[in-house]
């Protein structure tokens, strides 16, 4: 009978999860500046349109939520 290591599966799963977190963090750091530029340009465009309302979120919060959404779509694809 072969010896079994009951800790091999959880440690493998833990390494996979840590690897996914690191990849998610890298993708977020890449996509956040792009989303910040897009959110800023959208705010500038809203400033020049007549009858536009003031956004509820800050430009940084808007960029952060857009970056997390983009990274989430990348992981589900």
PDB file with SEQRES, HELIX, SHEET and CRYST1 records, atoms N, CA, C and O in Angstrom:
SEQRES   1 A   77  UNK UNK UNK UNK UNK UNK UNK UNK UNK UNK UNK UNK UNK          
SEQRES   2 A   77  UNK UNK UNK UNK UNK UNK UNK UNK UNK UNK UNK UNK UNK          
SEQRES   3 A   77  UNK UNK UNK UNK UNK UNK UNK UNK UNK UNK UNK UNK UNK          
SEQRES   4 A   77  UNK UNK UNK UNK UNK UNK UNK UNK UNK UNK UNK UNK UNK          
SEQRES   5 A   77  UNK UNK UNK UNK UNK UNK UNK UNK UNK UNK UNK UNK UNK          
SEQRES   6 A   77  UNK UNK UNK UNK UNK UNK UNK UNK UNK UNK UNK UNK              
HELIX    1 AA1 UNK A    8  UNK A   48  1                                  41    
HELIX    2 AA2 UNK A   59  UNK A   76  1                                  18    
CRYST1    1.000    1.000    1.000  90.00  90.00  90.00 P 1           1          
ATOM      1  N   UNK A   1       0.844  -1.172   0.000  1.00  0.00           N  
ATOM      2  CA  UNK A   1       0.000   0.000   0.000  1.00  0.00           C  
ATOM      3  C   UNK A   1       0.892   1.240   0.000  1.00  0.00           C  
ATOM      4  O   UNK A   1       1.881   1.302   0.731  1.00  0.00           O  
ATOM      5  N   UNK A   2       0.543   2.204  -0.807  1.00  0.00           N  
ATOM      6  CA  UNK A   2       1.312   3.425  -0.903  1.00  0.00           C  
ATOM      7  C   UNK A   2       0.933   4.387   0.220  1.00  0.00           C  
ATOM      8  O   UNK A   2      -0.241   4.498   0.573  1.00  0.00           O  
ATOM      9  N   UNK A   3       1.908   5.071   0.773  1.00  0.00           N  
ATOM     10  CA  UNK A   3       1.561   6.046   1.814  1.00  0.00           C  
ATOM     11  C   UNK A   3       0.858   7.248   1.187  1.00  0.00           C  
ATOM     12  O   UNK A   3       1.219   7.695   0.098  1.00  0.00           O  
ATOM     13  N   UNK A   4      -0.116   7.744   1.867  1.00  0.00           N  
ATOM     14  CA  UNK A   4      -0.855   8.907   1.375  1.00  0.00           C  
ATOM     15  C   UNK A   4      -0.489  10.119   2.210  1.00  0.00           C  
ATOM     16  O   UNK A   4      -0.277  10.036   3.420  1.00  0.00           O  
ATOM     17  N   UNK A   5      -0.427  11.184   1.558  1.00  0.00           N  
ATOM     18  CA  UNK A   5      -0.146  12.444   2.237  1.00  0.00           C  
ATOM     19  C   UNK A   5      -1.436  13.240   2.241  1.00  0.00           C  
ATOM     20  O   UNK A   5      -1.849  13.767   1.208  1.00  0.00           O  
ATOM     21  N   UNK A   6      -2.065  13.327   3.387  1.00  0.00           N  
ATOM     22  CA  UNK A   6      -3.370  13.987   3.448  1.00  0.00           C  
ATOM     23  C   UNK A   6      -3.260  15.505   3.287  1.00  0.00           C  
ATOM     24  O   UNK A   6      -4.273  16.183   3.111  1.00  0.00           O  
ATOM     25  N   UNK A   7      -2.049  16.038   3.345  1.00  0.00           N  
ATOM     26  CA  UNK A   7      -1.879  17.480   3.215  1.00  0.00           C  
ATOM     27  C   UNK A   7      -1.499  17.908   1.804  1.00  0.00           C  
ATOM     28  O   UNK A   7      -1.377  19.106   1.549  1.00  0.00           O  
ATOM     29  N   UNK A   8      -1.310  16.983   0.887  1.00  0.00           N  
ATOM     30  CA  UNK A   8      -0.870  17.355  -0.448  1.00  0.00           C  
ATOM     31  C   UNK A   8      -1.966  18.060  -1.243  1.00  0.00           C  
ATOM     32  O   UNK A   8      -1.681  19.032  -1.942  1.00  0.00           O  
ATOM     33  N   UNK A   9      -3.198  17.599  -1.154  1.00  0.00           N  
ATOM     34  CA  UNK A   9      -4.287  18.218  -1.907  1.00  0.00           C  
ATOM     35  C   UNK A   9      -4.592  19.633  -1.411  1.00  0.00           C  
ATOM     36  O   UNK A   9      -4.684  20.547  -2.231  1.00  0.00           O  
ATOM     37  N   UNK A  10      -4.751  19.847  -0.108  1.00  0.00           N  
ATOM     38  CA  UNK A  10      -5.017  21.216   0.330  1.00  0.00           C  
ATOM     39  C   UNK A  10      -3.866  22.181   0.027  1.00  0.00           C  
ATOM     40  O   UNK A  10      -4.110  23.339  -0.311  1.00  0.00           O  
ATOM     41  N   UNK A  11      -2.634  21.726   0.143  1.00  0.00           N  
ATOM     42  CA  UNK A  11      -1.537  22.640  -0.137  1.00  0.00           C  
ATOM     43  C   UNK A  11      -1.483  22.971  -1.626  1.00  0.00           C  
ATOM     44  O   UNK A  11      -1.129  24.089  -2.002  1.00  0.00           O  
ATOM     45  N   UNK A  12      -1.834  22.003  -2.473  1.00  0.00           N  
ATOM     46  CA  UNK A  12      -1.899  22.261  -3.909  1.00  0.00           C  
ATOM     47  C   UNK A  12      -3.013  23.257  -4.206  1.00  0.00           C  
ATOM     48  O   UNK A  12      -2.836  24.167  -5.016  1.00  0.00           O  
ATOM     49  N   UNK A  13      -4.149  23.090  -3.559  1.00  0.00           N  
ATOM     50  CA  UNK A  13      -5.258  24.020  -3.741  1.00  0.00           C  
ATOM     51  C   UNK A  13      -4.890  25.398  -3.217  1.00  0.00           C  
ATOM     52  O   UNK A  13      -5.270  26.408  -3.811  1.00  0.00           O  
ATOM     53  N   UNK A  14      -4.163  25.451  -2.121  1.00  0.00           N  
ATOM     54  CA  UNK A  14      -3.733  26.729  -1.567  1.00  0.00           C  
ATOM     55  C   UNK A  14      -2.773  27.436  -2.509  1.00  0.00           C  
ATOM     56  O   UNK A  14      -2.876  28.647  -2.705  1.00  0.00           O  
ATOM     57  N   UNK A  15      -1.842  26.693  -3.095  1.00  0.00           N  
ATOM     58  CA  UNK A  15      -0.916  27.292  -4.055  1.00  0.00           C  
ATOM     59  C   UNK A  15      -1.651  27.808  -5.293  1.00  0.00           C  
ATOM     60  O   UNK A  15      -1.317  28.868  -5.821  1.00  0.00           O  
ATOM     61  N   UNK A  16      -2.647  27.057  -5.752  1.00  0.00           N  
ATOM     62  CA  UNK A  16      -3.429  27.504  -6.905  1.00  0.00           C  
ATOM     63  C   UNK A  16      -4.175  28.798  -6.584  1.00  0.00           C  
ATOM     64  O   UNK A  16      -4.227  29.722  -7.395  1.00  0.00           O  
ATOM     65  N   UNK A  17      -4.749  28.841  -5.386  1.00  0.00           N  
ATOM     66  CA  UNK A  17      -5.495  30.039  -4.987  1.00  0.00           C  
ATOM     67  C   UNK A  17      -4.566  31.244  -4.853  1.00  0.00           C  
ATOM     68  O   UNK A  17      -4.918  32.345  -5.276  1.00  0.00           O  
ATOM     69  N   UNK A  18      -3.389  31.047  -4.271  1.00  0.00           N  
ATOM     70  CA  UNK A  18      -2.429  32.138  -4.152  1.00  0.00           C  
ATOM     71  C   UNK A  18      -1.944  32.592  -5.519  1.00  0.00           C  
ATOM     72  O   UNK A  18      -1.727  33.783  -5.743  1.00  0.00           O  
ATOM     73  N   UNK A  19      -1.773  31.649  -6.427  1.00  0.00           N  
ATOM     74  CA  UNK A  19      -1.365  31.986  -7.783  1.00  0.00           C  
ATOM     75  C   UNK A  19      -2.448  32.801  -8.488  1.00  0.00           C  
ATOM     76  O   UNK A  19      -2.139  33.765  -9.189  1.00  0.00           O  
ATOM     77  N   UNK A  20      -3.707  32.421  -8.309  1.00  0.00           N  
ATOM     78  CA  UNK A  20      -4.801  33.179  -8.904  1.00  0.00           C  
ATOM     79  C   UNK A  20      -4.898  34.577  -8.315  1.00  0.00           C  
ATOM     80  O   UNK A  20      -5.167  35.539  -9.034  1.00  0.00           O  
ATOM     81  N   UNK A  21      -4.681  34.692  -7.015  1.00  0.00           N  
ATOM     82  CA  UNK A  21      -4.712  36.017  -6.382  1.00  0.00           C  
ATOM     83  C   UNK A  21      -3.599  36.911  -6.916  1.00  0.00           C  
ATOM     84  O   UNK A  21      -3.814  38.097  -7.169  1.00  0.00           O  
ATOM     85  N   UNK A  22      -2.418  36.342  -7.085  1.00  0.00           N  
ATOM     86  CA  UNK A  22      -1.302  37.126  -7.626  1.00  0.00           C  
ATOM     87  C   UNK A  22      -1.589  37.556  -9.062  1.00  0.00           C  
ATOM     88  O   UNK A  22      -1.294  38.687  -9.447  1.00  0.00           O  
ATOM     89  N   UNK A  23      -2.162  36.659  -9.845  1.00  0.00           N  
ATOM     90  CA  UNK A  23      -2.511  37.002 -11.220  1.00  0.00           C  
ATOM     91  C   UNK A  23      -3.596  38.065 -11.260  1.00  0.00           C  
ATOM     92  O   UNK A  23      -3.547  38.973 -12.089  1.00  0.00           O  
ATOM     93  N   UNK A  24      -4.571  37.958 -10.373  1.00  0.00           N  
ATOM     94  CA  UNK A  24      -5.635  38.959 -10.308  1.00  0.00           C  
ATOM     95  C   UNK A  24      -5.073  40.319  -9.915  1.00  0.00           C  
ATOM     96  O   UNK A  24      -5.481  41.342 -10.463  1.00  0.00           O  
ATOM     97  N   UNK A  25      -4.150  40.335  -8.981  1.00  0.00           N  
ATOM     98  CA  UNK A  25      -3.533  41.584  -8.564  1.00  0.00           C  
ATOM     99  C   UNK A  25      -2.749  42.214  -9.717  1.00  0.00           C  
ATOM    100  O   UNK A  25      -2.808  43.428  -9.916  1.00  0.00           O  
ATOM    101  N   UNK A  26      -2.020  41.400 -10.472  1.00  0.00           N  
ATOM    102  CA  UNK A  26      -1.265  41.920 -11.612  1.00  0.00           C  
ATOM    103  C   UNK A  26      -2.193  42.481 -12.685  1.00  0.00           C  
ATOM    104  O   UNK A  26      -1.943  43.555 -13.232  1.00  0.00           O  
ATOM    105  N   UNK A  27      -3.262  41.751 -12.981  1.00  0.00           N  
ATOM    106  CA  UNK A  27      -4.211  42.249 -13.976  1.00  0.00           C  
ATOM    107  C   UNK A  27      -4.887  43.528 -13.509  1.00  0.00           C  
ATOM    108  O   UNK A  27      -5.154  44.423 -14.312  1.00  0.00           O  
ATOM    109  N   UNK A  28      -5.164  43.617 -12.215  1.00  0.00           N  
ATOM    110  CA  UNK A  28      -5.765  44.840 -11.680  1.00  0.00           C  
ATOM    111  C   UNK A  28      -4.804  46.015 -11.823  1.00  0.00           C  
ATOM    112  O   UNK A  28      -5.211  47.111 -12.208  1.00  0.00           O  
ATOM    113  N   UNK A  29      -3.527  45.786 -11.513  1.00  0.00           N  
ATOM    114  CA  UNK A  29      -2.550  46.869 -11.607  1.00  0.00           C  
ATOM    115  C   UNK A  29      -2.320  47.314 -13.048  1.00  0.00           C  
ATOM    116  O   UNK A  29      -1.935  48.458 -13.293  1.00  0.00           O  
ATOM    117  N   UNK A  30      -2.551  46.432 -13.984  1.00  0.00           N  
ATOM    118  CA  UNK A  30      -2.447  46.808 -15.392  1.00  0.00           C  
ATOM    119  C   UNK A  30      -3.698  47.561 -15.848  1.00  0.00           C  
ATOM    120  O   UNK A  30      -3.598  48.560 -16.560  1.00  0.00           O  
ATOM    121  N   UNK A  31      -4.868  47.084 -15.439  1.00  0.00           N  
ATOM    122  CA  UNK A  31      -6.105  47.660 -15.947  1.00  0.00           C  
ATOM    123  C   UNK A  31      -6.548  48.921 -15.210  1.00  0.00           C  
ATOM    124  O   UNK A  31      -7.293  49.723 -15.772  1.00  0.00           O  
ATOM    125  N   UNK A  32      -6.111  49.115 -13.969  1.00  0.00           N  
ATOM    126  CA  UNK A  32      -6.560  50.290 -13.203  1.00  0.00           C  
ATOM    127  C   UNK A  32      -6.155  51.610 -13.852  1.00  0.00           C  
ATOM    128  O   UNK A  32      -7.001  52.496 -13.965  1.00  0.00           O  
ATOM    129  N   UNK A  33      -4.907  51.789 -14.285  1.00  0.00           N  
ATOM    130  CA  UNK A  33      -4.587  53.073 -14.927  1.00  0.00           C  
ATOM    131  C   UNK A  33      -5.400  53.319 -16.200  1.00  0.00           C  
ATOM    132  O   UNK A  33      -5.773  54.456 -16.487  1.00  0.00           O  
ATOM    133  N   UNK A  34      -5.671  52.271 -16.953  1.00  0.00           N  
ATOM    134  CA  UNK A  34      -6.483  52.436 -18.163  1.00  0.00           C  
ATOM    135  C   UNK A  34      -7.915  52.836 -17.809  1.00  0.00           C  
ATOM    136  O   UNK A  34      -8.510  53.694 -18.460  1.00  0.00           O  
ATOM    137  N   UNK A  35      -8.450  52.212 -16.786  1.00  0.00           N  
ATOM    138  CA  UNK A  35      -9.798  52.564 -16.338  1.00  0.00           C  
ATOM    139  C   UNK A  35      -9.837  53.964 -15.735  1.00  0.00           C  
ATOM    140  O   UNK A  35     -10.838  54.667 -15.869  1.00  0.00           O  
ATOM    141  N   UNK A  36      -8.768  54.372 -15.080  1.00  0.00           N  
ATOM    142  CA  UNK A  36      -8.697  55.723 -14.523  1.00  0.00           C  
ATOM    143  C   UNK A  36      -8.685  56.765 -15.637  1.00  0.00           C  
ATOM    144  O   UNK A  36      -9.339  57.802 -15.526  1.00  0.00           O  
ATOM    145  N   UNK A  37      -7.955  56.495 -16.692  1.00  0.00           N  
ATOM    146  CA  UNK A  37      -7.936  57.406 -17.840  1.00  0.00           C  
ATOM    147  C   UNK A  37      -9.323  57.473 -18.476  1.00  0.00           C  
ATOM    148  O   UNK A  37      -9.797  58.554 -18.826  1.00  0.00           O  
ATOM    149  N   UNK A  38      -9.964  56.331 -18.623  1.00  0.00           N  
ATOM    150  CA  UNK A  38     -11.301  56.302 -19.216  1.00  0.00           C  
ATOM    151  C   UNK A  38     -12.319  57.039 -18.333  1.00  0.00           C  
ATOM    152  O   UNK A  38     -13.156  57.783 -18.845  1.00  0.00           O  
ATOM    153  N   UNK A  39     -12.251  56.839 -17.031  1.00  0.00           N  
ATOM    154  CA  UNK A  39     -13.182  57.507 -16.121  1.00  0.00           C  
ATOM    155  C   UNK A  39     -12.942  59.018 -16.102  1.00  0.00           C  
ATOM    156  O   UNK A  39     -13.892  59.799 -16.045  1.00  0.00           O  
ATOM    157  N   UNK A  40     -11.691  59.420 -16.150  1.00  0.00           N  
ATOM    158  CA  UNK A  40     -11.375  60.843 -16.162  1.00  0.00           C  
ATOM    159  C   UNK A  40     -11.860  61.496 -17.450  1.00  0.00           C  
ATOM    160  O   UNK A  40     -12.437  62.583 -17.418  1.00  0.00           O  
ATOM    161  N   UNK A  41     -11.627  60.840 -18.576  1.00  0.00           N  
ATOM    162  CA  UNK A  41     -12.088  61.412 -19.841  1.00  0.00           C  
ATOM    163  C   UNK A  41     -13.617  61.445 -19.906  1.00  0.00           C  
ATOM    164  O   UNK A  41     -14.196  62.351 -20.506  1.00  0.00           O  
ATOM    165  N   UNK A  42     -14.265  60.460 -19.289  1.00  0.00           N  
ATOM    166  CA  UNK A  42     -15.730  60.477 -19.233  1.00  0.00           C  
ATOM    167  C   UNK A  42     -16.219  61.643 -18.382  1.00  0.00           C  
ATOM    168  O   UNK A  42     -17.202  62.298 -18.728  1.00  0.00           O  
ATOM    169  N   UNK A  43     -15.543  61.900 -17.283  1.00  0.00           N  
ATOM    170  CA  UNK A  43     -15.925  63.037 -16.436  1.00  0.00           C  
ATOM    171  C   UNK A  43     -15.726  64.367 -17.159  1.00  0.00           C  
ATOM    172  O   UNK A  43     -16.540  65.281 -17.027  1.00  0.00           O  
ATOM    173  N   UNK A  44     -14.653  64.465 -17.912  1.00  0.00           N  
ATOM    174  CA  UNK A  44     -14.409  65.697 -18.674  1.00  0.00           C  
ATOM    175  C   UNK A  44     -15.492  65.870 -19.731  1.00  0.00           C  
ATOM    176  O   UNK A  44     -15.975  66.982 -19.943  1.00  0.00           O  
ATOM    177  N   UNK A  45     -15.874  64.794 -20.391  1.00  0.00           N  
ATOM    178  CA  UNK A  45     -16.941  64.871 -21.391  1.00  0.00           C  
ATOM    179  C   UNK A  45     -18.262  65.249 -20.732  1.00  0.00           C  
ATOM    180  O   UNK A  45     -19.037  66.016 -21.303  1.00  0.00           O  
ATOM    181  N   UNK A  46     -18.529  64.723 -19.543  1.00  0.00           N  
ATOM    182  CA  UNK A  46     -19.757  65.090 -18.834  1.00  0.00           C  
ATOM    183  C   UNK A  46     -19.761  66.563 -18.431  1.00  0.00           C  
ATOM    184  O   UNK A  46     -20.819  67.189 -18.367  1.00  0.00           O  
ATOM    185  N   UNK A  47     -18.603  67.103 -18.165  1.00  0.00           N  
ATOM    186  CA  UNK A  47     -18.504  68.500 -17.752  1.00  0.00           C  
ATOM    187  C   UNK A  47     -18.944  69.438 -18.875  1.00  0.00           C  
ATOM    188  O   UNK A  47     -19.490  70.510 -18.614  1.00  0.00           O  
ATOM    189  N   UNK A  48     -18.708  69.035 -20.118  1.00  0.00           N  
ATOM    190  CA  UNK A  48     -19.032  69.901 -21.251  1.00  0.00           C  
ATOM    191  C   UNK A  48     -20.413  69.647 -21.844  1.00  0.00           C  
ATOM    192  O   UNK A  48     -20.842  70.393 -22.725  1.00  0.00           O  
ATOM    193  N   UNK A  49     -21.116  68.625 -21.391  1.00  0.00           N  
ATOM    194  CA  UNK A  49     -22.465  68.386 -21.897  1.00  0.00           C  
ATOM    195  C   UNK A  49     -23.471  69.129 -21.037  1.00  0.00           C  
ATOM    196  O   UNK A  49     -23.315  69.244 -19.821  1.00  0.00           O  
ATOM    197  N   UNK A  50     -24.497  69.626 -21.691  1.00  0.00           N  
ATOM    198  CA  UNK A  50     -25.515  70.392 -20.980  1.00  0.00           C  
ATOM    199  C   UNK A  50     -26.476  69.434 -20.274  1.00  0.00           C  
ATOM    200  O   UNK A  50     -26.845  68.392 -20.815  1.00  0.00           O  
ATOM    201  N   UNK A  51     -26.862  69.799 -19.085  1.00  0.00           N  
ATOM    202  CA  UNK A  51     -27.847  69.020 -18.349  1.00  0.00           C  
ATOM    203  C   UNK A  51     -27.330  67.746 -17.722  1.00  0.00           C  
ATOM    204  O   UNK A  51     -28.126  66.895 -17.323  1.00  0.00           O  
ATOM    205  N   UNK A  52     -26.038  67.590 -17.623  1.00  0.00           N  
ATOM    206  CA  UNK A  52     -25.509  66.383 -17.000  1.00  0.00           C  
ATOM    207  C   UNK A  52     -25.535  66.520 -15.481  1.00  0.00           C  
ATOM    208  O   UNK A  52     -25.366  67.613 -14.940  1.00  0.00           O  
ATOM    209  N   UNK A  53     -25.748  65.408 -14.813  1.00  0.00           N  
ATOM    210  CA  UNK A  53     -25.795  65.416 -13.357  1.00  0.00           C  
ATOM    211  C   UNK A  53     -24.418  65.075 -12.791  1.00  0.00           C  
ATOM    212  O   UNK A  53     -23.566  64.515 -13.481  1.00  0.00           O  
ATOM    213  N   UNK A  54     -24.228  65.416 -11.555  1.00  0.00           N  
ATOM    214  CA  UNK A  54     -22.961  65.135 -10.884  1.00  0.00           C  
ATOM    215  C   UNK A  54     -22.900  63.651 -10.516  1.00  0.00           C  
ATOM    216  O   UNK A  54     -23.839  63.129  -9.915  1.00  0.00           O  
ATOM    217  N   UNK A  55     -21.810  62.966 -10.869  1.00  0.00           N  
ATOM    218  CA  UNK A  55     -21.689  61.535 -10.530  1.00  0.00           C  
ATOM    219  C   UNK A  55     -21.628  61.322  -9.021  1.00  0.00           C  
ATOM    220  O   UNK A  55     -21.159  62.179  -8.273  1.00  0.00           O  
ATOM    221  N   UNK A  56     -22.110  60.166  -8.595  1.00  0.00           N  
ATOM    222  CA  UNK A  56     -22.163  59.855  -7.159  1.00  0.00           C  
ATOM    223  C   UNK A  56     -20.815  59.399  -6.617  1.00  0.00           C  
ATOM    224  O   UNK A  56     -20.484  59.688  -5.467  1.00  0.00           O  
ATOM    225  N   UNK A  57     -20.027  58.685  -7.434  1.00  0.00           N  
ATOM    226  CA  UNK A  57     -18.744  58.155  -6.978  1.00  0.00           C  
ATOM    227  C   UNK A  57     -17.611  59.097  -7.365  1.00  0.00           C  
ATOM    228  O   UNK A  57     -17.742  59.925  -8.267  1.00  0.00           O  
ATOM    229  N   UNK A  58     -16.497  58.946  -6.659  1.00  0.00           N  
ATOM    230  CA  UNK A  58     -15.302  59.663  -7.073  1.00  0.00           C  
ATOM    231  C   UNK A  58     -14.747  58.991  -8.318  1.00  0.00           C  
ATOM    232  O   UNK A  58     -15.102  57.854  -8.629  1.00  0.00           O  
ATOM    233  N   UNK A  59     -13.883  59.690  -9.022  1.00  0.00           N  
ATOM    234  CA  UNK A  59     -13.305  59.136 -10.245  1.00  0.00           C  
ATOM    235  C   UNK A  59     -12.435  57.919  -9.920  1.00  0.00           C  
ATOM    236  O   UNK A  59     -12.339  56.997 -10.729  1.00  0.00           O  
ATOM    237  N   UNK A  60     -11.808  57.907  -8.753  1.00  0.00           N  
ATOM    238  CA  UNK A  60     -10.974  56.777  -8.350  1.00  0.00           C  
ATOM    239  C   UNK A  60     -11.822  55.549  -8.021  1.00  0.00           C  
ATOM    240  O   UNK A  60     -11.452  54.427  -8.369  1.00  0.00           O  
ATOM    241  N   UNK A  61     -12.952  55.757  -7.354  1.00  0.00           N  
ATOM    242  CA  UNK A  61     -13.849  54.638  -7.040  1.00  0.00           C  
ATOM    243  C   UNK A  61     -14.458  54.071  -8.314  1.00  0.00           C  
ATOM    244  O   UNK A  61     -14.623  52.858  -8.443  1.00  0.00           O  
ATOM    245  N   UNK A  62     -14.788  54.940  -9.244  1.00  0.00           N  
ATOM    246  CA  UNK A  62     -15.341  54.485 -10.516  1.00  0.00           C  
ATOM    247  C   UNK A  62     -14.318  53.664 -11.294  1.00  0.00           C  
ATOM    248  O   UNK A  62     -14.655  52.629 -11.869  1.00  0.00           O  
ATOM    249  N   UNK A  63     -13.068  54.124 -11.312  1.00  0.00           N  
ATOM    250  CA  UNK A  63     -12.010  53.390 -12.004  1.00  0.00           C  
ATOM    251  C   UNK A  63     -11.717  52.063 -11.322  1.00  0.00           C  
ATOM    252  O   UNK A  63     -11.481  51.060 -11.995  1.00  0.00           O  
ATOM    253  N   UNK A  64     -11.728  52.044  -9.992  1.00  0.00           N  
ATOM    254  CA  UNK A  64     -11.477  50.809  -9.259  1.00  0.00           C  
ATOM    255  C   UNK A  64     -12.566  49.775  -9.524  1.00  0.00           C  
ATOM    256  O   UNK A  64     -12.264  48.601  -9.739  1.00  0.00           O  
ATOM    257  N   UNK A  65     -13.824  50.198  -9.511  1.00  0.00           N  
ATOM    258  CA  UNK A  65     -14.902  49.245  -9.760  1.00  0.00           C  
ATOM    259  C   UNK A  65     -14.879  48.752 -11.203  1.00  0.00           C  
ATOM    260  O   UNK A  65     -15.202  47.593 -11.460  1.00  0.00           O  
ATOM    261  N   UNK A  66     -14.504  49.609 -12.147  1.00  0.00           N  
ATOM    262  CA  UNK A  66     -14.399  49.174 -13.539  1.00  0.00           C  
ATOM    263  C   UNK A  66     -13.240  48.198 -13.719  1.00  0.00           C  
ATOM    264  O   UNK A  66     -13.354  47.234 -14.476  1.00  0.00           O  
ATOM    265  N   UNK A  67     -12.141  48.436 -13.037  1.00  0.00           N  
ATOM    266  CA  UNK A  67     -10.991  47.535 -13.146  1.00  0.00           C  
ATOM    267  C   UNK A  67     -11.309  46.179 -12.531  1.00  0.00           C  
ATOM    268  O   UNK A  67     -10.958  45.148 -13.105  1.00  0.00           O  
ATOM    269  N   UNK A  68     -11.969  46.157 -11.372  1.00  0.00           N  
ATOM    270  CA  UNK A  68     -12.351  44.878 -10.767  1.00  0.00           C  
ATOM    271  C   UNK A  68     -13.345  44.121 -11.657  1.00  0.00           C  
ATOM    272  O   UNK A  68     -13.284  42.895 -11.751  1.00  0.00           O  
ATOM    273  N   UNK A  69     -14.249  44.843 -12.301  1.00  0.00           N  
ATOM    274  CA  UNK A  69     -15.200  44.189 -13.204  1.00  0.00           C  
ATOM    275  C   UNK A  69     -14.475  43.597 -14.407  1.00  0.00           C  
ATOM    276  O   UNK A  69     -14.783  42.481 -14.826  1.00  0.00           O  
ATOM    277  N   UNK A  70     -13.519  44.330 -14.964  1.00  0.00           N  
ATOM    278  CA  UNK A  70     -12.774  43.823 -16.115  1.00  0.00           C  
ATOM    279  C   UNK A  70     -11.952  42.597 -15.744  1.00  0.00           C  
ATOM    280  O   UNK A  70     -11.892  41.633 -16.508  1.00  0.00           O  
ATOM    281  N   UNK A  71     -11.325  42.629 -14.582  1.00  0.00           N  
ATOM    282  CA  UNK A  71     -10.533  41.470 -14.138  1.00  0.00           C  
ATOM    283  C   UNK A  71     -11.444  40.286 -13.862  1.00  0.00           C  
ATOM    284  O   UNK A  71     -11.083  39.144 -14.147  1.00  0.00           O  
ATOM    285  N   UNK A  72     -12.621  40.548 -13.310  1.00  0.00           N  
ATOM    286  CA  UNK A  72     -13.573  39.468 -13.069  1.00  0.00           C  
ATOM    287  C   UNK A  72     -14.018  38.799 -14.351  1.00  0.00           C  
ATOM    288  O   UNK A  72     -14.146  37.576 -14.407  1.00  0.00           O  
ATOM    289  N   UNK A  73     -14.255  39.596 -15.388  1.00  0.00           N  
ATOM    290  CA  UNK A  73     -14.616  39.018 -16.688  1.00  0.00           C  
ATOM    291  C   UNK A  73     -13.467  38.219 -17.265  1.00  0.00           C  
ATOM    292  O   UNK A  73     -13.692  37.201 -17.920  1.00  0.00           O  
ATOM    293  N   UNK A  74     -12.252  38.655 -17.038  1.00  0.00           N  
ATOM    294  CA  UNK A  74     -11.092  37.918 -17.547  1.00  0.00           C  
ATOM    295  C   UNK A  74     -10.980  36.545 -16.879  1.00  0.00           C  
ATOM    296  O   UNK A  74     -10.569  35.578 -17.520  1.00  0.00           O  
ATOM    297  N   UNK A  75     -11.339  36.454 -15.603  1.00  0.00           N  
ATOM    298  CA  UNK A  75     -11.262  35.182 -14.908  1.00  0.00           C  
ATOM    299  C   UNK A  75     -12.402  34.242 -15.257  1.00  0.00           C  
ATOM    300  O   UNK A  75     -12.249  33.024 -15.170  1.00  0.00           O  
ATOM    301  N   UNK A  76     -13.547  34.792 -15.652  1.00  0.00           N  
ATOM    302  CA  UNK A  76     -14.693  33.941 -16.006  1.00  0.00           C  
ATOM    303  C   UNK A  76     -14.639  33.482 -17.447  1.00  0.00           C  
ATOM    304  O   UNK A  76     -15.381  32.577 -17.830  1.00  0.00           O  
ATOM    305  N   UNK A  77     -13.797  34.068 -18.242  1.00  0.00           N  
ATOM    306  CA  UNK A  77     -13.735  33.711 -19.667  1.00  0.00           C  
ATOM    307  C   UNK A  77     -13.030  32.407 -19.900  1.00  0.00           C  
ATOM    308  O   UNK A  77     -12.898  31.973 -21.044  1.00  0.00           O  
TER     309      UNK A  77                                                      
END                                                                             
